Amino acid sequence: MELQEAIFSRRSIRKFKKEPVPEEVILDIIRLAMHAPTPGNQQMWGFHVVIGQSVKERLAAAINEELARIAGEAGKNPDWLEGPRRSATFFVNAPVLIAVSTARYRSRVDEALEMAGYAQNAIDELRCRPDLQGIGAAIMTLLLAAREKGLGTCWMTGPMAARPKLEQILGIAPPRSLAAFVSLGYPDQTPPEKKIRDVSEVVTFITESGEF
């Protein structure tokens, strides 16, 4: 499959066949993902491959519990978050769940900002979390590598509402933190073609004179 075809045909898959994904295929996809760029070439990513059904169910239970708690604190019935709950837990029916973790990237600029008295949240706001940008590049590369091999994926951040509990189950501890889930398997659905905005709506050319 050509790269352009993989990009155009990739979809978020939420229904999977029960067919297991061979370990060597999973490892090959992750090896390809590791060629993505990272700040300072720090390669701060971690890929935690969950194939045990009982572990996936524990993760889903933690998400359900946390979303119910959040709904209660918001003064709502747990059913109010039923849609997000379903969207965050369908991975229990995927053969593979890849939990992607990261560690903070610290450059000389980050150190200078800290020494200058900037709080960590202010540094994150200013620097736009370079580590998470690197994680995003790795996940996108992983999605395309999986598509090229006939596999379906879904990049998931909804589960992160329960991140501390998920980290405990997965054994992810500081200085590392959980960033996203990717469900993986052979697709059992064919989603419709995506509607993409016209390129003219999102591109701005800036000339040497500074005119837009």
ABEGO torsion letter per residue (X at the ends): XBAAAAAAABBBBABBBABBBBAAAAAAAAAAAAABBBBGGAGABBBBBBABAAAAAAAAAAAAAAAAAAAAAAGBBAAAAAAAAAAAAAAAABABBBBBBBBBBBBAAAAAAAAAGBBAAAAAAAAGGAAAAAAAAAAAAAAAAAAAAGBBBBBBAAAAAAAAAAAAAAGBBOABBBABBBBBEBBABBBBBBBBBBAAAABBBBBAAGBX
